[in-house]
Amino acid sequence: MGKAMVLVYTGDGKGKSCASMGQLIRALGHGAHCAVAQFIKQDPEILGSGEYAIAKQLGVTWKHFGAGFTWEGDNNTVNAELAKRGWEQVKRWISASAFDVIVLDEFTYTLNFGYLDTDEVCTWISDHRSKEGFPHLVISGRNAPKALIAIADMVSEIQEVKHHLQQSGRKAEAMIEF
């Protein structure tokens, strides 16, 4: 494996987590050992998340660090604590060279909401990424901070043109949203 990369999927469009999961599936196809640290979102087992179900079947380590999106009730305090725990877990995985690819799903929210210090996170990644065994990091979420974009090797911004949930008033559906 070449030098580990930091890949960021950001923007206001639907598909950032899906793109991240696509990277994960591609890596699995090459025999990679993969993990997901999911932030902010509701527990994937309770939600019935399709990506969680298939990832577990494929042997992906998946840890959940979220109480639900902040606009769904008063989740800020819990999400802030879980973000700290989640980031510590990710640092342990990285330091142990435990995985080839780690997806940090919805991680940008932890930086934007001040749950984690953006400069500290970016400095830690920059200071450690040249070490043997550092994994590829795939980070998703809206409004990626400039400091994260600066250290990333690839940034894709997914732009919303039209979204069925806003156009039709439909509810989130299995296989499409989760």
Backbone bond lengths (Angstrom), bond angles and torsions (degrees), N, CA, C in turn:
res aa  C-N    CA-C-N  psi(-1)  N-CA   C-N-CA  omega(-1)  CA-C   N-CA-C  phi
1 M - - - 1.455 - - 1.522 108.16 -
2 G 1.325 115.99 137.97 1.452 121.34 177.69 1.522 110.48 -75.10
3 K 1.314 114.96 -168.60 1.462 121.35 178.57 1.529 110.17 -56.96
4 A 1.299 115.32 134.11 1.460 120.47 179.78 1.519 110.72 -62.29
5 M 1.328 115.05 142.22 1.456 120.65 -178.73 1.518 111.27 -114.91
6 V 1.315 114.51 155.72 1.460 122.71 172.49 1.523 105.85 -111.18
7 L 1.336 115.43 117.25 1.458 122.58 -178.12 1.521 108.13 -112.97
8 V 1.321 117.03 132.67 1.465 121.51 -176.98 1.523 109.33 -124.05
9 Y 1.331 115.37 128.88 1.464 122.71 172.09 1.521 106.83 -112.97
10 T 1.328 116.35 116.22 1.456 121.68 -175.12 1.523 109.74 -137.01
11 G 1.315 117.62 -177.95 1.450 122.77 177.96 1.513 111.69 114.62
12 D 1.334 115.68 176.19 1.462 119.88 -175.82 1.524 113.19 -94.67
13 G 1.314 117.59 0.76 1.460 120.76 -178.71 1.510 113.81 -88.08
14 K 1.323 114.96 160.82 1.463 122.35 176.75 1.524 108.87 -74.65
15 G 1.321 116.60 137.99 1.451 120.01 173.62 1.509 116.49 124.46
16 K 1.323 118.21 3.33 1.470 120.32 -178.98 1.532 111.01 -67.62
17 S 1.313 115.88 -47.73 1.471 118.99 177.50 1.522 110.76 -66.39
18 C 1.333 116.45 -38.15 1.468 119.98 178.11 1.526 111.08 -61.46
19 A 1.320 117.06 -42.88 1.463 120.56 177.84 1.525 110.55 -62.20
20 S 1.323 116.09 -40.60 1.466 120.66 178.33 1.517 111.18 -63.15
21 M 1.331 115.72 -41.70 1.464 119.87 178.95 1.523 110.66 -68.17
22 G 1.323 117.10 -31.74 1.457 120.35 174.25 1.524 111.61 -62.59
23 Q 1.344 116.58 -41.02 1.473 120.40 175.49 1.523 110.30 -61.17
24 L 1.326 115.55 -41.03 1.462 121.07 -179.86 1.528 110.25 -62.75
25 I 1.331 117.72 -46.90 1.464 121.68 179.53 1.522 110.45 -61.80
26 R 1.325 116.43 -42.34 1.469 119.96 177.91 1.532 110.36 -59.98
27 A 1.319 116.72 -44.97 1.467 120.61 179.43 1.532 111.20 -62.46
28 L 1.326 116.56 -42.83 1.474 120.32 177.63 1.520 110.80 -58.71
29 G 1.329 116.11 -38.70 1.458 120.64 178.21 1.516 113.19 -62.52
30 H 1.318 116.53 -21.42 1.473 121.79 176.91 1.527 111.68 -98.63
31 G 1.336 116.50 11.97 1.463 120.31 176.62 1.513 114.78 83.13
32 A 1.323 117.88 14.34 1.464 120.66 -178.26 1.524 111.24 -72.72
33 H 1.307 114.05 152.49 1.470 123.16 173.39 1.528 105.76 -95.94
34 C 1.332 116.84 119.81 1.463 120.73 -168.81 1.529 113.46 -125.12
35 A 1.332 114.49 155.17 1.468 121.30 176.95 1.519 109.17 -140.95
36 V 1.329 114.67 155.72 1.458 122.12 173.95 1.518 107.85 -126.30
37 A 1.320 116.47 129.68 1.465 122.81 168.24 1.520 104.63 -111.70
38 Q 1.318 115.71 110.08 1.460 119.79 -176.38 1.520 109.80 -102.67
39 F 1.328 115.12 124.05 1.455 122.42 -177.42 1.533 109.85 -106.39
40 I 1.315 115.31 156.57 1.460 125.36 170.89 1.530 114.06 69.12
41 K 1.312 118.80 -52.65 1.464 122.11 -173.52 1.529 112.20 -59.49
42 Q 1.313 114.05 157.36 1.462 122.07 174.50 1.530 109.66 -61.80
43 D 1.330 117.16 155.80 1.453 123.89 178.55 1.533 109.94 -50.08
44 P 1.347 118.06 123.48 1.472 120.13 -176.05 1.523 113.60 -65.59
45 E 1.320 117.85 -26.21 1.472 119.52 176.68 1.521 110.41 -68.52
46 I 1.316 116.74 -43.04 1.471 120.97 178.82 1.527 109.80 -67.55
47 L 1.325 116.68 -41.37 1.458 122.20 -178.92 1.527 111.88 -68.08
48 G 1.338 116.53 -28.42 1.457 120.36 -175.08 1.520 111.61 79.79
49 S 1.320 116.25 38.21 1.461 123.69 -175.38 1.532 111.75 -65.01
50 G 1.334 115.53 124.29 1.459 120.76 178.38 1.515 112.90 -66.09
51 E 1.340 117.15 -39.69 1.464 119.02 180.00 1.525 111.33 -66.85
52 Y 1.332 116.45 -35.20 1.461 120.45 176.39 1.531 109.97 -64.28
53 A 1.337 116.07 -47.44 1.473 120.44 -177.15 1.523 111.46 -59.12
54 I 1.333 117.72 -47.37 1.462 119.55 -178.25 1.530 111.50 -71.90
55 A 1.317 117.09 -36.51 1.467 119.80 178.65 1.530 110.27 -61.52
56 K 1.313 117.13 -43.17 1.471 120.24 178.76 1.528 110.38 -63.26
57 Q 1.334 116.93 -41.14 1.468 120.59 178.09 1.522 111.77 -61.59
58 L 1.329 115.89 -31.87 1.462 120.96 -178.47 1.528 113.07 -89.66
59 G 1.328 117.18 5.95 1.455 120.82 175.06 1.514 115.77 85.51
60 V 1.322 117.14 17.27 1.463 120.93 178.66 1.526 109.46 -78.08
61 T 1.316 116.21 134.32 1.465 120.79 172.60 1.518 107.30 -76.92
62 W 1.339 117.26 128.29 1.470 121.62 -175.72 1.517 108.21 -132.47
63 K 1.307 116.21 121.09 1.465 122.07 176.21 1.518 108.89 -119.41
64 H 1.288 115.66 137.77 1.458 122.90 -175.00 1.529 109.71 -109.10
65 F 1.336 116.88 129.37 1.461 122.73 -178.27 1.527 110.44 -134.59
66 G 1.329 116.48 57.76 1.449 119.16 -179.21 1.511 112.50 -153.18
67 A 1.323 114.79 152.86 1.469 121.68 179.08 1.521 111.32 -109.23
68 G 1.314 117.45 -2.48 1.462 122.15 -175.29 1.517 109.07 118.92
69 F 1.311 115.84 158.09 1.456 120.33 -178.07 1.522 111.26 -59.58
70 T 1.308 116.04 148.76 1.465 122.05 -173.45 1.510 112.73 -64.26
71 W 1.319 117.64 -25.58 1.462 119.34 179.38 1.527 111.36 -82.72
72 E 1.342 117.50 0.67 1.462 122.93 176.46 1.518 108.45 -105.87
73 G 1.327 117.44 78.25 1.460 120.71 179.65 1.514 111.76 86.30
74 D 1.317 115.16 -161.49 1.465 121.72 -177.14 1.523 109.67 -103.61
75 N 1.324 115.83 76.56 1.466 120.98 -176.10 1.520 113.97 -100.25
76 N 1.332 118.24 -1.92 1.465 120.81 -174.46 1.519 113.78 -55.95
77 T 1.321 117.67 -50.13 1.460 120.77 -176.22 1.521 111.71 -62.56
78 V 1.319 116.21 -45.89 1.472 120.41 -179.97 1.520 110.23 -66.28
79 N 1.336 117.06 -44.94 1.465 119.85 179.60 1.526 112.31 -62.05
80 A 1.317 117.88 -36.05 1.459 121.11 178.44 1.531 110.68 -62.80
81 E 1.310 116.51 -44.76 1.471 120.55 179.03 1.531 111.05 -67.11
82 L 1.319 116.10 -43.89 1.463 119.91 179.37 1.528 111.68 -64.81
83 A 1.326 117.69 -35.29 1.464 121.02 177.92 1.521 110.52 -61.23
84 K 1.317 116.92 -42.99 1.469 120.22 178.57 1.528 110.77 -62.84
85 R 1.315 116.38 -44.77 1.477 120.48 178.04 1.525 110.94 -62.40
86 G 1.323 115.20 -42.58 1.457 119.49 -179.33 1.515 112.77 -64.19
87 W 1.324 117.05 -44.16 1.461 120.66 179.19 1.522 110.72 -64.00
88 E 1.321 117.46 -38.70 1.472 120.17 176.30 1.526 110.53 -62.62
89 Q 1.333 117.22 -39.85 1.466 120.89 177.34 1.522 110.72 -63.19
90 V 1.315 116.75 -45.90 1.463 120.38 179.46 1.529 109.93 -60.18
91 K 1.319 118.08 -43.52 1.472 120.61 178.85 1.529 111.04 -61.92
92 R 1.331 117.49 -37.94 1.479 119.81 177.03 1.528 110.61 -64.65
93 W 1.337 116.77 -44.37 1.467 119.62 177.64 1.517 110.95 -58.88
94 I 1.328 116.49 -45.00 1.466 120.74 -178.92 1.523 110.40 -65.02
95 S 1.305 117.16 -47.05 1.469 121.35 -177.97 1.519 112.07 -63.26
96 A 1.326 116.74 -30.11 1.469 121.27 -179.81 1.526 112.36 -87.84
97 S 1.339 117.06 0.07 1.475 121.47 -175.41 1.529 110.36 51.11
98 A 1.324 116.06 42.19 1.460 121.77 -172.91 1.527 113.58 -78.44
99 F 1.339 118.46 -21.90 1.462 120.71 -173.83 1.520 111.54 -140.02
100 D 1.324 114.44 156.72 1.462 121.55 174.86 1.529 110.89 -86.69
101 V 1.333 116.07 -34.13 1.466 122.59 -179.34 1.525 108.19 -137.81
102 I 1.328 115.55 133.18 1.468 120.75 173.70 1.522 107.37 -126.78
103 V 1.334 115.35 125.26 1.456 121.53 174.47 1.523 108.23 -93.84
104 L 1.314 117.05 127.89 1.462 123.17 174.15 1.526 106.16 -108.75
105 D 1.327 114.86 88.29 1.455 121.11 -173.51 1.519 110.94 -78.21
106 E 1.327 116.77 130.37 1.468 125.03 -178.70 1.532 112.60 61.99
107 F 1.314 116.54 25.98 1.467 121.90 -176.14 1.518 113.33 -68.62
108 T 1.331 117.47 -30.30 1.465 119.01 -177.68 1.527 112.13 -60.71
109 Y 1.332 117.03 -30.03 1.468 119.89 178.01 1.527 111.17 -61.05
110 T 1.326 117.32 -37.35 1.468 120.38 -178.86 1.519 111.17 -63.67
111 L 1.337 115.90 -29.15 1.466 121.24 178.36 1.528 110.71 -82.57
112 N 1.327 116.01 -45.60 1.467 120.88 -177.86 1.525 112.98 -64.68
113 F 1.319 117.22 -35.19 1.462 121.02 -179.05 1.523 112.73 -87.15
114 G 1.342 117.12 -0.33 1.460 121.11 177.98 1.520 114.18 77.19
115 Y 1.315 117.57 14.70 1.470 120.07 176.47 1.526 109.88 -66.08
116 L 1.330 114.97 -35.70 1.460 122.73 175.44 1.519 107.48 -126.10
117 D 1.313 116.78 151.06 1.452 121.45 178.74 1.532 109.09 -81.53
118 T 1.309 116.97 118.04 1.469 122.19 -176.09 1.523 111.84 -57.69
119 D 1.330 117.45 -46.32 1.462 119.63 -178.71 1.521 111.65 -63.46
120 E 1.330 117.31 -40.01 1.473 120.30 178.59 1.522 110.90 -64.23
121 V 1.328 117.17 -44.06 1.467 120.89 179.97 1.528 109.92 -63.13
122 C 1.325 117.30 -48.21 1.460 120.89 -178.33 1.526 112.03 -65.12
123 T 1.315 116.99 -37.74 1.466 120.75 176.85 1.522 110.38 -65.72
124 W 1.330 116.95 -42.82 1.475 120.32 179.59 1.519 110.08 -61.11
125 I 1.332 116.83 -46.85 1.465 120.13 179.08 1.524 109.82 -60.90
126 S 1.324 117.75 -47.83 1.467 121.64 -179.27 1.518 112.27 -60.66
127 D 1.322 116.88 -40.21 1.468 121.49 -178.83 1.524 113.07 -70.73
128 H 1.327 117.49 -25.14 1.460 120.67 -174.59 1.528 114.46 -104.99
129 R 1.307 118.39 -16.94 1.457 119.63 -169.88 1.519 114.79 -69.21
130 S 1.311 118.99 -17.02 1.467 120.02 177.60 1.523 112.28 -87.27
131 K 1.322 116.92 -4.18 1.469 120.50 -178.83 1.520 111.22 -77.56
132 E 1.312 114.80 147.62 1.459 121.95 177.66 1.527 109.71 -55.62
133 G 1.319 116.36 133.64 1.462 120.78 176.59 1.524 115.32 87.33
134 F 1.339 117.71 1.29 1.465 119.35 177.39 1.530 107.79 -67.39
135 P 1.338 117.93 132.28 1.468 120.59 -176.19 1.528 112.31 -85.72
136 H 1.323 114.92 166.88 1.451 119.55 166.38 1.528 106.08 -69.22
137 L 1.332 116.99 136.49 1.459 121.64 176.02 1.518 108.18 -111.06
138 V 1.315 115.72 130.49 1.461 122.10 177.91 1.527 106.04 -117.02
139 I 1.322 116.33 115.34 1.466 122.01 -172.32 1.515 109.31 -117.20
140 S 1.351 115.53 131.89 1.463 119.00 179.26 1.519 111.06 -124.00
141 G 1.323 114.54 160.98 1.459 121.94 174.79 1.518 111.59 137.23
142 R 1.309 115.06 158.42 1.465 121.65 -179.86 1.533 111.54 -69.49
143 N 1.314 114.70 156.63 1.463 122.69 170.28 1.530 113.80 52.32
144 A 1.310 116.62 52.24 1.465 119.11 177.41 1.523 109.15 -54.82
145 P 1.338 117.89 128.71 1.467 120.43 -179.84 1.536 111.80 -63.46
146 K 1.319 116.05 151.24 1.465 121.62 -179.17 1.524 111.74 -56.50
147 A 1.327 117.25 -37.13 1.470 120.27 -179.03 1.529 110.96 -65.16
148 L 1.328 117.18 -36.68 1.465 120.96 177.70 1.529 110.01 -70.40
149 I 1.312 116.33 -43.32 1.462 120.83 177.44 1.525 110.19 -59.07
150 A 1.326 117.26 -39.13 1.469 121.86 -178.62 1.523 112.47 -63.20
151 I 1.335 118.43 -35.46 1.470 119.62 -178.09 1.522 112.54 -91.62
152 A 1.329 117.76 -9.07 1.460 121.66 -178.47 1.523 111.27 -74.93
153 D 1.321 114.95 151.23 1.463 121.26 174.94 1.525 111.07 -88.95
154 M 1.327 116.40 -28.12 1.451 121.99 -178.83 1.520 107.61 -144.46
155 V 1.320 116.54 133.93 1.458 121.98 175.40 1.521 107.38 -132.86
156 S 1.322 116.13 123.54 1.462 121.05 173.70 1.507 108.00 -114.55
157 E 1.328 115.28 129.87 1.452 120.17 177.59 1.523 108.01 -104.60
158 I 1.304 115.15 119.41 1.454 121.55 -179.02 1.520 107.83 -95.49
159 Q 1.301 115.32 119.56 1.457 121.77 -173.82 1.529 109.88 -104.51
160 E 1.321 115.88 134.07 1.460 120.30 175.56 1.518 109.71 -80.42
161 V 1.308 115.65 128.61 1.460 122.01 173.70 1.527 108.51 -106.02
162 K 1.342 115.11 -42.05 1.454 121.74 180.00 1.521 106.78 -156.71
163 H 1.314 117.40 141.45 1.464 120.68 -179.31 1.524 109.38 -135.15
164 H 1.311 115.58 125.31 1.460 121.52 -175.42 1.528 114.14 -60.09
165 L 1.325 118.38 -30.98 1.465 119.85 -179.15 1.528 111.20 -67.66
166 Q 1.322 117.13 -35.52 1.466 119.77 178.82 1.529 111.74 -83.99
167 Q 1.301 117.43 -30.45 1.459 121.22 -177.20 1.526 112.73 -75.71
168 S 1.338 116.15 -35.34 1.465 119.20 -171.01 1.518 114.65 -115.10
169 G 1.323 117.02 -12.10 1.461 119.47 -175.55 1.522 113.30 75.51
170 R 1.311 116.89 12.76 1.467 120.82 178.49 1.515 109.88 -68.25
171 K 1.309 115.65 159.36 1.468 121.96 174.50 1.519 109.80 -92.14
172 A 1.322 115.43 161.61 1.460 120.81 176.82 1.518 109.58 -58.05
173 E 1.335 115.67 137.89 1.457 121.46 -177.18 1.514 111.54 -121.92
174 A 1.350 115.66 143.87 1.452 121.90 173.03 1.530 107.83 -58.16
175 M 1.308 116.04 148.62 1.467 126.26 -179.02 1.520 112.96 76.45
176 I 1.332 118.69 -17.54 1.454 120.65 178.97 1.522 110.29 -109.75
177 E 1.336 118.02 -54.53 1.469 121.97 -179.28 1.525 113.45 -97.06
178 F 1.303 117.68 -24.55 1.472 120.23 -179.33 1.504 111.53 -150.78
